[in-house]
Amino acid sequence: MKIYHGSQYIIEKPEFGKGKVYNDNGLGFYCTQDIELAKEWGCDNGLDEFANCYNLNTENLKIL
């Protein structure tokens, strides 16, 4: 599954605990399958943003 993370930075390897603690659902590494939404999330104060792209292997995951 291809997922995206919007940020002001290029993030090659996601790490838990590096994000903003005041996000709606708390500290986490938020991703979406919608590249446009990721770009919107990454936009802050009119600065350039990135839509970091990751391939998530879901083979052994139980997905609700």
N, C-alpha and C positions, 0 to 999 in steps of 0.2 A: 504494500500500500504506500503510495506517495503522500507525504504530509509536509506541511510548511509551518515555519515559525517566523513571525514578523519581529524584526529588531532593528535597532540603529547600527548593529554590528554583524559581521559575518561570524557565525558560530559553527565551527566545524564539528565539534563534539559536545552535545548537550550535557550539562551538569546540573543536577538538582541543587537548589539552595543558592543559586546565583541571581535569581530573578527579583522582582519587586514584591515585597511582603504585603503590599496593600492591594493586590489584584482581587477581583470579585470573589474568587474561590480560594484565596490564600496563595501561599508560595507554591510555585510549580513551574513546569516548562510547558506552556500552552501551545498546542498545534492544531491545525485545521487542514482539511483536504481542499479548501478553497484558497487559491493563491491570492486573489484580490482581497479577501478578508485578512490574510496574513500581512499583506502590504499595509492595510488600514491599521492593524494592531501595532505595526512597527513605527508608524508615523507619530512623531512627538515634537511639538513646537515647530513644525514646518521643516524639520531637518530631513535629510535623505534617509531612506529606509531600505532594508533588505528583506527579501522573502527567502529565508534559508530553506533548502529542500532536503528532505531525508526519506530514505526508503525504510519502512517499518515492516519487518518480517512478522506476520501474524500467524504463521503456521502452527505454533503450539500455544496460542493464546485462546482463552475463552472470551468471546466478544458478545456482549449483550445487545 
